[in-house]
Amino acid sequence: MPVDITALRPPAEDGPWPPMTHLPPLTSAGLRGATTWTGLTYAQVPGFRPMVLDLHVPQQDQPAPVVMWVHGGGWAEGDRRLTPLQWGQQRMFQALIDAGIAVATPDHRLVGEVAPDDMVRDLIAAVRYLRHYADELALDPDRLAVWGDSAGAHLAALAGLAGSAARPDPHFLGRLGVGSGRTDVAAIVWWYGASDLSALPDLTESLWRGVDPDARGWLAMAYSPVTHVSADSPPMLIMHGDADSMSPLDQAKRLHAAAQDVGAESRLVIVPGAEHVFLGADIEQQWQVVTDFLREVFAL
């Protein structure tokens, strides 16, 4: 029997989980009070699968602000339809809709296909797509934010910071999909990810396999969000659990410190007792912190 996506659960209540090699047939009724678009092709790259995103837009009279959610998964796995399984599916997306905020969820290429360079370009292409078709999708192109968790936080922050630079580097932006247009964002939400790859050499090696160590060191610096923070960067909300055993809390502190050093707006929230994906904490409270931040940025 097909499983409604909201009924999807972790394969075991307590770890370690067995490897997830597939998902059951999933159905979804869409979100309450939203118009849902599934499988929008935001970029086509020869030799790769089409890059697609889902979009949920509040049913209202005015164009909606939108946040682009970038999934985690260690740069090696993940699914645009899913949040961490422990949270329950669609609940976070529904909370955003209830707050009057649209949510876009892109798939991007993974580390078995490309290095992080191209993952960032995928997300830039998704930003451009949402703006290019904002009228058709009932979105406000001036109120677009990015939010990622774990590996997704690293990629979302890179895309948001590099795309919002006073003079964006064309190398970072690429020309996928729509290929041109604004790439700036109104805000960045970073959840327990990587911000300074120079402090994570094992991770850097896994992301750029076979690359000369000297070149890898340059890439670690170039593709670290801390490198791209400037005084006019968009406001950032940085959240991390102080019991996270997968992503060092120091990464959150480094990103916040980089913002403080240049006078950029940054809020650091350390969640007591929270493991990775905020296990051990009330996840709805963490969603509310983000919703309040986004409503403030979007002037809702």
N, C-alpha and C positions, 0 to 999 in steps of 0.2 A: 504494500500500500504506500502511496506517496505520503511524505511527511510535510506538514505545514512548516514553513521556515521558522515560525515562532516557537515550535515544539522541539527544535534541534537542541541537543544537549551534549555536553562533553562525553567522550567514550567511557570515562570512568570518573567517579566523584573525586577521588584522590589520585595523585600521580604515583608513579610515572604513567603517562598515557601510552597506549600502544600507538605505533605509527598510523597516521590517518592516510589511507591509500585511496579513498574515494568518499563521496557523500551519497546518501540515499536520494532517491527522487524527491525534489523539493517543490512545493507549491507555495504561492503567496497571494493573499488577497489585496495587497497594497496597503498603504498607510491611511489611517482615518483622516479625513479632511484634506487629502492631498491628491494632486494629479501626479501619477508615477509614469516615468519614461524608463524603459529597460533596454539595455544593449545599444545605446547611442554610440555610433562609431566616430570617435573624436580624432582618430589618426589611423592611416594605413601605411605600413612600412613594408616594402617589398621583402619577401623572405620570412616575415613574421606573421603571427596571428593578428587579426584586426585588434586595435586598442579600443575598448569600449568602456562606457560608464553608465551607471544608473542615476536617475535624478528624481527626487521627490519634491514637489513644489506646493506650498500651502494654497488652498483654494480661497483667494481673496481678491479684492478689487484692485489693489496696487501691486506693481512688480515687487517680488520678494528679494530680500538679501539672501545670499547663499554661502554656505560653508562647504568646502571640498574636503571630505574625510579620506585620508590615505591609510589603508590597512597596514598592520604590522605583519610579521612572519619571518623575521630574520633575513630580509631581502631575497629569500629563497622560496617562499610560499605565501599564501594568503588569497583572499577572495573579496571582490568588491561588495558582495552581498552580505558579508559576515563581519560582525564584531567578534572580539574574543568570546568563545563559546560559554564561558562562565557567566557572562552578563545577560544571557538571553538575547535572542535575535529580534531585530527591528525596534526594540524598546528605546534605544538611544536616538535612533532616527525619528521615532514618533515624538519623543520629547522635544526635538528641534522643531518639528512641524507644529506642535502645540504652542511653541514660543514664537511662531510666525517666521521661522527661518527655513529656507530650502536647504536640502542636503544633496550634494553630488558625490558619488562614490566610484572613482575610476579604478579599473585594473591597470597595471603597468607591467612592463617586462621584468623578469626576475633574473637573479644572478647566474642562473644556468644558461641564460640567453645573452645577457649584456652586463656590462659593468654599471656602477651607479651613475656614471656620466649620462648614459642614455635613459636611465630611469627618471632622472630629473627632467630631461627633455620631454619625456612622455607627459609628465605632470604639467609642464609649461604648456604643452599642446592642449591639455584638457582645460587649463585656465583660458587659453585663447578661444577654444571652442565655446565655452560657456558664455564668454563675452560676445562672440560673433553672432550667436543665435539667441542672445538675451531676450529680444523682443518676442520671438516665437515661443520661447520657454517661460515667459512671464517672470524674468529675473531682472534685478537691478544691477547693471554692470559695474556701478561704482561701489557697490557693497558686496565684495567677494572676499572671503577669508579662507585660510587653509588650516587643517587640523589633522595631525597624525599621531599614531601611537607606536612606540618601539621603533622598528626600522622605518615605519611610515612617518614618525616624527622627524627623523633625520632627513628624509626626502622632502617632506612638506616644508620644513624650515629652509632647506636649501633652495627649493623652488620659490618660496615666498620672499626670501632675502635677496637672492640673485635677481629675481624678476622685478623687485621693487627698487633696485639700485638706481641712483641718479642717472648713471650711464650703464645700463645692463650690458654684460659681456655677451656678444652674439654666440660665442662658443658654448656658453651655458644654455642659452635659450633654444638653439637649434631652429629648424624650420619645418617641423613635422605638422601634419594636419593642416589647419587653417594657414599656418606658416608665418603670420605676421599679426601685429596688433598688440594692445596693451598686455603686460604680464605682471603688473603690480597687484598687490593684495592689500586689503584694509587691516588685516590682523593675522597673527600666527599663533596657533595653540600647539604646544610641544608637550607630549606626554611620554615620559620615561624612555627617551631614546638616546641617540649618540649625537654629540655636538662638537667634539674635538677628537677626530680620528687619530691625531698624532699621539694621543695617550692610550690608544687601543691598537697596538701593533698586530696582534693576532687577528683581530677583526679586519684590519686593513689588508693583511695578506690574503684572507679568504675572499675579500671583495675584488681584489685585483690579482688573481692567480697568474703566476708565471711572469709577472712584471718585474723588471729589474728593481732591486731594493731602493736604489736612489730615486728612481722614478716613482716608486710606490710612496716614498716619503713626501715627494712633491704633491702627488695625488691626494694623500691624506690631508695635507694642509689645504689644498685647493677645494676639496669637497667636504670641508668641515664648516658647519654653520657659523662657528665663532669667527671664521675668517671674513664673513660677509656682513657682519653687523656694522652698521654705521649710525651716525647721529640721526639720520632721517629714515631709519628702518621702521617698518610698521610696528605697532605695539605687539608685544609678545606676552602670552600667558604660559609659564613654564611650570609643570606639575610633575612630581616624582614621589614615590613612596620611600620612606627611610629604611625599609626592610627589603628592598629590591635586591634579589640575589642574581639577577640576570643582567641588569643594566646599572652601572655604578651611579650612585647619587651625585658623585662628583661631576658627572656630565651635565646635570642640570645647573649646578653651581657655576660651572665654567661658562655656560651660555648666558646666565644672568649676569655674571661678572663682566663678560665681554660687552653686554649692553650698558651696564653701569659705567664702564670705562669711557664710552663715547657719548654718554648722555641719551641713549635710546630708551624708550619706555619699555619696561619689563616688570612683570610680577612673578615672583617665585613662591610657589605653594608646595610645601613639603608635607606629605600626608603621613601622620604617625602610624607605625605598625603595618604599613601597606607593602605587600610584595609586588612583583611584576603584575601588570594589568590591574593593579589596585586590589588584588586579593587581600582579604582581611580588613578592608574598609567598605563603607557603604557606597557602592558605585553610583547610586542615584545622586548622592550628595556631590560627587565629583562632576557628574554631568551638569548639575545645577550651577556649580562654580563657572563652568565654561559657558553655559547659557546666559548667565548674568553678564559675563564679560562680553560676549558677542552682542547682546542686546544693548549694552553700553556703547560699544564701538559702532554699531549700526543705528544708534539713536532710536531704538524702538520703545 
